[in-house]
Amino acid sequence: MALVRILVDGYSLLHNWPELAPGRPRYSAAAREELVHRLTLYRDAIGTPITIVFDGANADPRVTAAVESTRELEILYSRDGRTADDVIERAAHRLSAYGEVLAVTDDHAERDTVIAMGGMASSCLSFIQTVESTLAELEGEIKVYNRKEQNRFKRPK
């Protein structure tokens, strides 16, 4: 089956990616925005939809409402009394009929649950390495393409 969606435990990934919004608290809006930005670039590169789930307990509704969500990159906050893990498990179960999902979290029980439902799981560190590698490769391809296009339009002297 094809990979239909990547489900990311947002805060789990943020805690493992200190290069995003350095010096900012991992629960800050700046850190979340940088994570969303980086995963938007990754989604654009691979074409697979991504859902980022943040624990929403005690979340400021003004901050959570300001984050835009699209079909391709969905941003969700769990309700009070629920965790991001609960949302990821439910989404993995519902999406299993359409193909495989990839859950990104460092919670071993969560990964085991998604795998038991027929999905795949990745540690945060492994996923970060994949994202950074993909974006670096894309950047290299863009530079080569731009160089070719620049040379194509140079006027002969």
Residue, then its C-alpha position, 0 to 999 in steps of 0.5 A: m500500500a502507498l503512504v497516504r499521510i504522515l502523522v507527526d507528534g508536534y511537541s515530540l519532534l520539537h523537543n528533538w529538533p533544537e535547531l528549530a527556533p534556537g533559544r526559544p522554548r519548545y512550546s513557544a509559538a515561534a518553535r511551532e511556526e518554524l516546525v510548520h514551515r520546515l514540514t511545509l517545505y518537506r511536504d512540498a518536496i515529497g508530495t505526501p500530506i502531513t498532519i502535525v498534532f500538538d497537545g492542546a491542553n491549556a493551549d491559548p485559543r488565540v495562538t492555536a487559531a492563528v495557525e493555518s491548516t490546509r489539506e496538504l499540511e494539517i495542524l491539529y490541537s488535541r482537546d482537553g482530556r486528550t493527547a496528541d497520541d490519542v489523535i494520532e491513534r484515531a487518525a491512523h485507525r481511520l486512514s488505514a483503509y486508504g493505505e499506510v500512515l507513518a507516525v513520527t514520535d518518540d513514544h514507543a507505545e504509540r509507535d507500537t500501536v500504529i504498527a499494530m494497526g498496519g502503519m509505519a513508525s519513525s523515531c523523531l531523530s530518524f525523521i529529522q535526518t530524512v527531512e534535512s537530507t531531502l531538503a538539502e538534496l532539493e536545494g542542490e537540485i534547485k541550484v543546478y536548475n537555476r544555473k542551467e536556466q541562467n546560462r540558457f538566457k545569457r546573451p552571447k558577446 
